[in-house]
Amino acid sequence: QVQLVESGGGLVQAGGSLRLSCAASGIIVSSYHMGWYRQAPGKQRRELVARITSGGATNYADSVKGRFAISRDGAKNTVYLQMNSLKPEDTAVYSCAADKAGDYYIDAWGQGTQVTVSS
């Protein structure tokens, strides 16, 4: 049974930083393409924010390039999202997701963690 458990969300002032964690069980994160998605208030669709492939390549949404960094720790089987220079428009529920085939079909989702950035 696959479980992805996010933590690290909260309330932060604009310009601040947060680090989100996604602890995985039932899969090995380095064998999956792992992504961080977010769903902003009032938006129906989730946005892919950052992704790390099984080979370690990373890519980011244009809106977060240079501010966010995705990484993983194989020993802890955990994926992180370091978020710096946060803006009010980064406010959203952030969820991690596991994609085995690399085709953006999500095999497992976490429950999400709320990030709120105040101005």
C-alpha positions as CSV (number, residue, x, y, z in Angstrom):
1,Q,0.0,0.0,0.0
2,V,1.5,3.3,-1.1
3,Q,1.3,6.3,1.3
4,L,2.6,9.8,0.7
5,V,2.4,12.0,3.8
6,E,3.2,15.7,3.4
7,S,4.2,18.0,6.2
8,G,5.7,21.5,6.6
9,G,3.0,23.7,5.5
10,G,1.8,26.7,7.4
11,L,1.3,30.5,7.5
12,V,4.3,32.7,6.4
13,Q,4.8,36.3,5.5
14,A,5.6,37.3,2.0
15,G,9.3,36.9,1.4
16,G,9.6,34.1,3.9
17,S,10.5,30.4,3.4
18,L,9.0,27.0,4.0
19,R,10.2,23.5,3.4
20,L,7.7,20.9,2.6
21,S,8.4,17.2,3.1
22,C,6.7,14.2,1.5
23,A,7.5,10.9,3.3
24,A,6.8,7.8,1.3
25,S,6.0,4.3,2.2
26,G,5.2,1.4,-0.2
27,I,7.4,2.9,-2.9
28,I,11.0,3.9,-3.3
29,V,11.0,7.6,-4.3
30,S,14.2,7.3,-6.3
31,S,12.4,4.8,-8.6
32,Y,9.5,7.1,-9.3
33,H,9.1,10.5,-10.9
34,M,8.0,12.6,-8.0
35,G,6.1,15.9,-8.3
36,W,4.8,18.7,-6.1
37,Y,1.4,20.0,-7.3
38,R,-0.6,22.9,-5.9
39,Q,-4.3,23.9,-6.0
40,A,-4.9,27.5,-5.3
41,P,-8.2,28.8,-3.7
42,G,-11.0,29.0,-6.2
43,K,-9.0,27.1,-8.9
44,Q,-10.3,23.7,-10.1
45,R,-7.1,22.4,-11.5
46,R,-3.9,21.4,-9.8
47,E,-0.7,23.0,-11.1
48,L,2.5,21.1,-11.4
49,V,5.1,23.2,-9.5
50,A,8.2,21.0,-9.5
51,R,9.2,17.5,-10.5
52,I,12.2,15.3,-10.0
53,T,12.6,12.3,-12.3
54,S,13.9,8.9,-11.2
55,G,17.2,9.9,-12.9
56,G,17.4,13.1,-10.8
57,A,16.5,15.7,-13.4
58,T,14.4,18.5,-12.1
59,N,12.0,20.9,-13.7
60,Y,9.8,23.8,-12.5
61,A,6.9,25.9,-13.4
62,D,8.0,29.3,-14.7
63,S,6.2,30.9,-11.8
64,V,8.5,29.3,-9.2
65,K,11.8,29.0,-11.1
66,G,14.7,30.4,-9.0
67,R,12.6,30.4,-5.8
68,F,11.7,26.7,-5.3
69,A,13.9,23.7,-5.2
70,I,12.8,20.0,-5.2
71,S,15.1,17.3,-3.8
72,R,15.0,13.9,-2.4
73,D,16.7,11.9,0.3
74,G,16.9,8.2,-0.5
75,A,17.9,7.2,3.0
76,K,14.8,8.8,4.4
77,N,12.6,7.9,1.3
78,T,11.4,11.5,1.3
79,V,11.0,14.3,-1.2
80,Y,11.3,17.9,-0.3
81,L,10.2,21.2,-1.7
82,Q,12.2,24.2,-0.5
83,M,10.2,27.4,-1.1
84,N,12.0,30.7,-0.8
85,S,10.8,34.3,-1.5
86,L,7.2,33.3,-1.0
87,K,4.5,35.4,-2.5
88,P,0.8,35.7,-1.7
89,E,0.0,34.0,-5.0
90,D,1.9,30.9,-3.8
91,T,-1.0,30.3,-1.4
92,A,-2.4,26.9,-2.1
93,V,-2.8,23.3,-1.0
94,Y,0.4,21.5,-1.9
95,S,0.4,17.8,-2.7
96,C,3.1,15.4,-3.6
97,A,2.5,12.8,-6.3
98,A,4.2,9.6,-7.5
99,D,4.4,8.7,-11.2
100,K,6.1,5.4,-12.1
101,A,6.0,5.5,-15.8
102,G,7.1,9.1,-16.3
103,D,4.0,9.9,-18.3
104,Y,2.4,12.2,-15.7
105,Y,-0.2,9.6,-14.9
106,I,-0.3,9.8,-11.1
107,D,-0.1,6.5,-9.3
108,A,-0.4,7.9,-5.8
109,W,-1.3,11.3,-4.2
110,G,-0.6,12.6,-0.8
111,Q,-3.4,14.3,1.2
112,G,-1.9,17.8,0.8
113,T,-0.6,20.5,3.1
114,Q,-1.9,24.1,3.3
115,V,0.6,26.9,2.5
116,T,-0.7,30.4,3.2
117,V,1.4,33.5,2.4
118,S,0.3,36.8,3.9
119,S,1.1,40.1,2.3
